[in-house]
Amino acid sequence: MKQDGTPVIWYVVLTGLLVLAALVSLCLGQYPLTLQQVVLSLFSGGAEHNPADVVVWNLRLPRLLAALAVGAALAASGATYQAMFRNPLVSPDILGVSAGAGLGAVLALYLALPLLGIQLFAFVGGLLAVALVYIIALSSRRYDPVLVLVLAGVAISTLLGAGISLLKIMSDPYTELPSITFWLLGGLNLVGYAELWTAIPVIVLGLIPLFLLRWRINLLSLSELEAQALGVQTHRLRIGLVVCATLMTAAAVSFAGIVGWVGLVIPHMARLVVGPEFSRLLPTSLLMGACFLVLTDTFARNIALMELPLGVVTALIGAPFFLYLLLRGARRAA
């Protein structure tokens, strides 16, 4: 895996799998389509106005683009948090970012704000959550900072979850509560082009600095003194990375709801393939995250007569994988 050509081969393989997963997603559904129908509809640009064009362009294509964006954003933010905090067990979920963004978005839904307001509240909520967790970890120097980081993230997530529950109790049970409850479970069935054109630029805005700084992010694996000796302002770099990763998470949460475990599972899988070097880890996480969520969303809407919530499906996959990581780490330590 340390050979120069190996990451390129993996990029090609993952890109091919992503294209295949996208085509499968466009074909499968309550109104099944053949591969020929999907390809002809894509090349026609939806100009024919036949049933296949309506299904592909109005229903499945925006959902596919949303799955690509959300999976890539959550996986990239998870890889960034893990590299930044030098802890392979942190993720937007464990650090409280998802819960903070969720509380902000629920508050915006409670106030009946438009999508832009939901995104803004989600970003502010996620940023405040991770900042609070980071401050608690820095102030507890007597204990293991990694342990404090995880425990503080769990505590803050629980506190923010209580705030979400309080807003649910205060919501109108006939109008606001159903939309909030359904949104918290995570899903892409209500995503349209309007939501995509608002959220995707925000995700790209957070992703560009990560690509530009990917070489410097590797230096965060060193000690503070070693990184500063190499000319890296670690404090400023971490603040910038927190803002970028939180921005991507908040944008994804704002229209997809809380889709957990992607930011934890996918960076681990990518690290097993290309190693911890961030310039390789980031694009691999992006491709894997996008492919994972496309396949998961396709599974969620085709496995039963009614669509399963996307957040439930990712939790059923992510939680056992997290337990596997803990058991494997315990065996190595023994």
Residue pairs with C-beta under 8 A, 6 or more apart in sequence:
1 273
1 274
1 275
2 275
6 274
7 274
7 280
7 284
10 273
10 274
10 284
11 283
11 284
11 287
14 284
14 287
14 288
14 291
15 287
17 291
18 68
18 287
18 290
18 291
18 294
21 291
21 294
21 295
21 298
22 64
22 68
22 294
23 35
23 38
24 295
24 298
25 60
25 63
25 64
25 67
25 294
25 295
25 297
25 298
26 33
26 38
26 42
26 56
26 60
26 61
26 64
27 33
27 34
27 35
27 38
28 298
28 302
29 55
29 59
29 60
29 301
29 302
31 51
31 55
33 41
33 52
33 55
33 56
37 52
38 52
38 56
40 52
41 48
41 52
41 53
41 56
41 57
42 56
44 53
46 53
46 54
46 56
46 57
46 58
47 53
62 191
62 192
62 193
62 196
63 188
63 189
63 191
63 297
64 294
65 196
65 200
66 188
66 191
66 195
66 196
66 255
66 256
67 188
67 290
67 293
67 294
67 296
67 297
68 290
68 293
68 294
69 196
69 199
69 200
69 203
69 252
69 290
70 188
70 252
70 256
70 259
70 262
70 293
71 262
71 266
71 289
71 290
71 291
71 292
71 293
71 294
72 203
72 207
72 286
72 287
72 289
72 290
73 203
73 206
73 207
73 248
73 249
73 251
73 252
73 289
74 92
74 248
74 249
74 252
74 259
74 262
74 263
74 266
74 289
74 293
75 262
75 263
75 266
75 267
75 270
75 285
75 286
75 288
75 289
75 290
75 292
76 207
76 210
76 245
76 248
76 282
76 285
76 286
76 289
77 92
77 97
77 206
77 245
77 246
77 248
77 249
77 263
78 91
78 92
78 262
78 263
78 264
78 266
78 267
78 285
79 263
79 266
79 267
79 270
79 278
79 281
79 282
79 285
80 210
80 217
80 241
80 244
80 245
80 282
81 90
81 91
81 92
81 95
81 97
81 245
81 263
82 88
82 89
82 90
82 91
82 267
83 217
83 218
83 220
83 221
83 276
83 278
83 281
84 217
84 220
84 238
84 241
84 242
84 245
85 146
85 149
86 146
86 220
86 221
87 146
87 149
87 150
88 267
88 268
88 271
88 325
89 150
89 264
89 325
90 149
90 150
90 153
91 261
91 263
91 264
91 267
92 98
92 126
92 245
92 249
92 263
93 99
93 157
93 260
93 261
93 263
93 264
94 150
94 153
94 154
94 157
94 264
95 129
95 130
95 133
95 149
95 153
96 129
96 130
96 132
96 133
96 152
96 153
96 156
96 157
96 160
97 126
97 129
97 130
97 245
97 246
97 249
97 250
98 126
98 157
98 249
98 253
98 258
98 260
98 263
99 129
99 156
99 157
99 160
99 161
99 164
99 258
100 125
100 126
100 127
100 128
100 129
100 130
100 156
100 160
101 122
101 123
101 125
101 126
101 129
101 246
101 249
101 250
101 253
101 254
101 258
102 122
102 125
102 160
102 164
102 184
102 253
102 257
102 258
103 125
103 129
103 160
103 163
103 164
103 167
104 118
104 121
104 122
104 123
104 124
104 125
104 126
104 250
105 118
105 121
105 122
105 125
105 183
105 253
105 254
106 164
106 167
106 168
106 180
106 183
106 184
107 121
107 125
107 167
108 117
108 118
108 120
108 121
108 122
109 118
109 176
109 179
109 180
109 183
110 167
110 170
110 171
110 176
110 180
111 117
112 176
113 121
115 194
115 195
115 198
115 199
115 254
115 255
116 198
118 254
118 255
119 198
119 199
119 202
119 250
119 251
119 254
119 255
122 250
122 251
122 253
122 254
123 246
123 247
123 250
123 251
125 160
125 250
126 246
126 249
126 250
126 253
127 242
127 243
127 246
127 250
129 156
129 157
129 160
130 242
130 246
131 242
132 152
132 156
133 149
133 152
133 153
133 156
134 149
134 242
136 148
136 152
136 156
137 145
137 148
137 149
137 152
138 145
140 148
140 152
164 184
167 180
168 177
168 180
168 181
171 177
171 180
182 257
182 309
183 257
184 257
184 258
184 311
185 257
185 258
185 309
185 310
185 311
185 312
186 256
186 257
186 258
186 259
186 260
186 309
186 310
186 311
186 312
186 314
187 256
187 257
187 300
187 307
187 309
187 310
187 311
188 256
188 297
188 310
189 301
189 307
191 255
191 256
195 255
196 255
198 255
199 251
199 252
199 254
199 255
200 251
202 247
202 248
202 250
202 251
203 247
203 248
203 251
203 252
205 247
206 243
206 244
206 245
206 246
206 247
206 248
206 251
207 244
207 248
209 240
209 241
209 244
210 217
210 241
210 244
210 245
210 282
211 282
213 237
213 240
213 241
214 278
214 279
214 282
215 278
215 279
216 232
216 237
217 237
217 241
217 278
218 277
218 278
218 279
219 226
219 227
219 230
219 232
219 234
220 227
220 232
220 234
220 237
220 238
221 276
222 230
224 234
227 234
228 234
249 263
252 259
253 259
256 310
257 310
257 311
258 311
259 293
259 310
259 311
259 314
260 311
260 314
260 315
260 318
261 314
261 315
261 317
261 318
261 319
261 321
261 322
262 289
262 292
262 293
262 314
262 318
264 318
264 321
264 322
265 292
265 317
265 318
265 321
265 322
266 285
266 288
266 289
266 292
267 281
267 285
268 321
268 325
269 288
270 281
270 284
270 285
270 288
271 281
273 284
274 280
274 281
274 284
275 281
293 310
293 314
296 310
296 313
296 314
296 317
297 310
299 313
300 307
300 308
300 309
300 310
300 312
300 313
301 307
301 308
